[in-house]
Amino acid sequence: MGQIIWATTNIKSSNRTFTTKSCYRSLENNVASTSSSASFDWRRFWKNRSLCLRIQTFIWRILHNGLAVLSNIARFNSSVLSICSFCKDYEETLEHLFLQCSFSKQVCFASRLNISCLRDVSSLHYLLSDWLHQPDDCYTFNLGCCILWHIWKVRNKSVFDNIAPNGSLVLRNVIKDFEEFGSRAVITLDPTLLPLPSLPSLRVAYWIPPLQPYIKINVDGAFNSHSVPASAVARDCFGIFKGCGTSCFSTLSFLISEATAYLLGVDLAKRLHLTNCIIEGDVAAILKFISGPDIDIPWQLKAIIGNFKSTISFFNDISFVSVPRDANTVAHDLVQFTFVSNVTDWWSSIAPPSCISNSLRQDRALV
């Protein structure tokens, strides 16, 4: 007759008996799981001591599809209606609840995470693995886990206590848990005494930070019959402001105003001595002229586009990108200020113009 033993790899035990210590060591040593989560970096996960064990166990349950979301319950009880507890529009799966639901997106947008990264993520396994391997000493991972944990808690209050979800309260509790366990300090402050974070409405698109070592420069131009302002704002991969510039001039062409804004972005890159940068605006037509043959360039733009092409050699890598207006709010706010004040100037990283402070802060909160 066979004998049941505690057969874990990398555990030296003569009798193979189960102990809590041997179980924890097996988790730390990345013992393979029989589930689809075997590829997850469990060793790194369990060695993270800066996350509350309760939340860590909750994430383990997510990765093993062990949460009682309504779609899982409906597999065993056909009478259960598996509609999302928040939006009431889609089936409540793990991926929908934490990645795709409008309430969860709104919470993530208002936090320090970049909600734009959630739109193209198909699984929590991939997202959590990406967070875990960020080179920031588990900052992103811990913050993301706290957000998922409190989304789950407010979901349960909605289901069992019929309490309407409040995104601002979620963020307030996220901040308390994250700062308490991240700092290893004992915080006795009642979370209800913390100020309620503002919860902005969702936009169509969001500013996405560049990858290191690139600097992203957002540009914008405006046009009317009196003056034509242009703006350029530089930020790094953390959303930190690196400098900006404005320019006012006269022209009779909308395309010239936008092309000049891109050229202002190139000038800013040169002033900052950048070698790798992305120039980002919200007019796609300009990009066609920059990358296309000279024969297709309108005669009004030939001088400006010529300047573009002659300056590319100054950079190791430079690219020009078009994005929706909602992803270009900082440059848009600065060009509106320039439109009113008629100022041509440069700002260093020490003191950005006050007119873009809110947009900078909002975009950086998503990083």
N, C-alpha and C positions, 0 to 999 in steps of 0.2 A: 504494500500500500504506500502511495506517495506521501511525502511530507511537505507541508507548506513552509517555505523559508523566505526571509527578507533578502531577495536577490537584487541588490543594487550594485552598479558598477562603481569602481574607485572607492569602495568602502571595505576596509580590511577588518573583517570580523570572523572569528573562528566558528561561531555557532549561527551566524546569519540571523540573529534575533533583532526584532524591531526596537529601535529607540528613537526618541525625538531628535537626539543629536545626529544620529545617522541619517534620518529623514531630511533634516535641514542641510546637512552636508551634501546629500545627493542633489538637492535643489541647487545649491551653490555651484556644484561641479557640473551643472548642465546635463544631468542624466536625461536621456531621451524620453520623451513622452509618447504614449501610443496615440495621441490625438494629432490633429493637423497643425497644432501649435509647436510641434517638435523643433521647427526651424528657428523659433524665437530664442534670443540670447538670454536664457534663463540665468546663467551665471552672473551676468552683469546686472540683471533685474534684481536678484536676491541679495547681491552685495551692496545695493543702494540702501544705505542706512538713514538717509535724510528724508524718507517718506514714511508717513504713518503706516504701521503694519496693517491696520484695518483697511486703508485705501489700497495698499499693496495686494492684499488678499482679494479685494474687489476687482482689481485689474486682472489678477490671475483667473478669476471667474469669467470675466469678459473674454479673455483669450481662449478659454475652454468652452465658450458658449453656454455658460452655466447660470446666466441671469434669467429670471422669470419674466422676460418680456412677453407680451401677449401672443406673439407669433409662436413662441416655444410652448406656451400653455395650450394654445389651440391645437397643437399636434396631438395632444392627449385628451382634449376635451373639445369636441366639435361645437359645443354650444357657446364657447367663448368668442366674443367679437374682437378680432385682433386689430382694431383701428387704433392709430397712435393716440396716446393720452393727451398730447399737446395740441397737435394741429388738426386732428380729427379727419384727415384727408387720406392718409396712406397707412399701409400695414405697419405695425410696430415691430420691426426687427431691430437687432442691435445696431446695424449700420444706419438704418433710418433714424433711430432715436438719438444717436450721438453724432452722426455726420450730416444727415440730410434734412432733418426736421428744421423748420424755420425758427422755432424757439431756440434750439441748440445753436444754430448758426448765429443768431442774434447775441446770445450770451458770449460765444467765442469772439465775435466781432468786437464786443465791448471790452473784452479782456486784453491781455498782452499777447495773445496768440493771433496769428494771421489767418482769418477765416478763409481767405482765398485759397489757402493750401488745402482746405477741406473739400472744395468743390470737385477736385479731380481725384480724390482718394476713394477707392472702392471698398476698402476693408479697414477695420480697426486694427487688425494685426499689422498691416503695413504702416499705418499712422503711428502706432505705439512704438514699433521698431525704429522708425525714423526719429521720433522724439528721443528714444533711449540712446541713440548713437550721435546725438548732437554734441559738438565739442564745448559744452557749457556746464560741465560738472552736474548733469542731471537737472539743470534749471528748467529747461523746456519740458522734460518728461514729468517732473514733479508738478509743475503748474498745470500741464494738460491733464494729469491724473486727478488732481483736485477738482478741476472743472467737470470731468466726467462723473466723479463721485457725487458732486452736489447737483448735477443735472439728474442723476438717478434718484437722489433723495427727494428732490422737489417733484419728480415724476411720481414717486410712491405716495407723497402727500396728496397729489392730485387724484390718484386712483382710490386710495383708501380713506382719506379724510375730506375729499371733495374741496380741497383748497386750490384756488386758482394759482398757477405758476407765476412767480415774480422774478424776472431776470436780474433785477438790481439786488434783491436779497440773495440770490445765488452767488453773485459776484462778491458781495460783502463776506459771505461765509467762505468762499474760495480764498479771498485775501487773508482771512484769519488763519485758516488751516495751512496755507502755503507758507506764510511768514512764521507761524509757530513751529512747524516741523522743519522748515528750511533753515531756520536760524538756530535750531536746537535749544531755543529758549522757552521757558514756561510762561505763557501769556495768560494772565487771569482776567484780562479785559473781556467783558461781556460783548459778544459779537454784535448785539443789537445797538451798542454804543458807537460802533464804527459808522462813518457816513455812508449813505447809499451812493454807489457809483452811478453815474448817468448811463443810460442804455440807449444809444443812438439808433435811429431807424436804419434798416438795411439799404445799402446802395446796390446799384447794378454791378459795379466793378470796384475793385480795391487796389491800392498801391501795393505792389509786390517788391520786396527788397531784392537787390542783386546778390549773386553769390560772390564770396570772396575770391579774388582780390578786387572785384569790380566796384566802381562807383557809378550810381545811376543819377543822371541829370534830367529832371523833368523840365520841359519848355512849353511855352504857350505865347500866342500872339493875339492881339485884338486889332480891330479895324474900324475906323469911321472917317468922316470927311475932314477932321481936324488934325488928329495926330494918331500915330500907330505905335503903341507900346509893345514890348516883348519882355519876357522874363525867363530865367533859368535858375533852377534850384538843385543843388547837389546833396546827395545823402549816401551813406554807406550801407553795408549789409545789415546793420543793426538799426537802421532808420535814423542814425545820428546826422544832424545837419553839418555839412562841410563848407558851405558857402553859397552865395547866390548873386545874381546880377540883374539889372534892368536896363532897358534902352528905349528911347523915344526917337521917332523919326517920322518922316512924311513919305507917303506912297499912295498910289491910286489902285493898288491891287491887294486883294485879300491873300492870295498865294504868296506874294512877296512878304507880307507881314509874318506869315507862318514860317516861311523859309528863313527869314531873318532871325526868328526865334530859335530855330535849330542851329543857325550859325552862332548865335549868342551862347548856346549850350557848348559848342565847340570851343569858343573863346574862354568860357569858364573852365573847361577841362584843361586848357593850356595854362591858364593862370594858376590852377591848383597842381600843375605838373603831374597830371594823371597819365598813366600808361595803358590802363584798361578801363574803359568806360562804356556806358550805354546812354544814348541820348533818346529820350522818350517824350513824344508829343501826341496830340490827338487828331492830327490831320494826315491820313494815309497817303493822300496824293503827293505830298512832298517826298515821301520815301520812294515812290515810283520814279521820280525824276533823279533822285540821288543815286539809285542803283541801276537805272536804265541807261541806254545809249544817249549820247549827246544830241543826236538828231531829234529825239523826242522831247527835249527840254524847251519850253516856251522861251521866246527871246527875252522876256522880262526877267526870267530866272537864271539865264545863262551865267551871268557874273557871280551870283550867289552860289549856285551849284558848283561852278568852277572853283570857288574858294573852299567848298567842302572837300572836293577831291584832291586839292593841293595840300590840304592840312592832314589828310588821313595818315600820311607817312610819319607824322610826329608821334603816333600812338602805336603801341604794341598790338592792341586790339580795340577797335571802336565799332559799335553797331548803332543803327538807327531803328527805332521801334515806334509803332503806332498803337495807342491804347484808347479805350473809351474815356470820355470826359470825366466820369466819376473816379477814374484811377489817376487823374491828373489834377486833383483839386488844389494842391499846394501851388503849383505853377499858375493855375487859374486865379487863385486869390491874389498872388503877387502881381499878376498882370492887371487885375482890376485896380489894385492900389496905384500902380504906375499910370494907369489910364486917368485917374483922378488927380494925382499929384504931379504928373509930368516929370518924374525923377529919372535920371540916368545915373546909376551908381553901382558899386560893388560892396558886398557885405562879407566879412570873414566868418569863420566858424564860431567865433567868440560870442557874437550878438546877432542873431537873425532878426529881420524886421518883425515888429510886433503883429503886423497884419497877417502873418502866416503861422503864428505861434499855435493857434488852435488846430490848424490842419496838420502841422508837424506832430503835435502831441497825439492827435487821433490816429494818424498813420503809424506812428511809432508804437502806440499801444497794441497794434496788431502784430508786431514783429516778434 
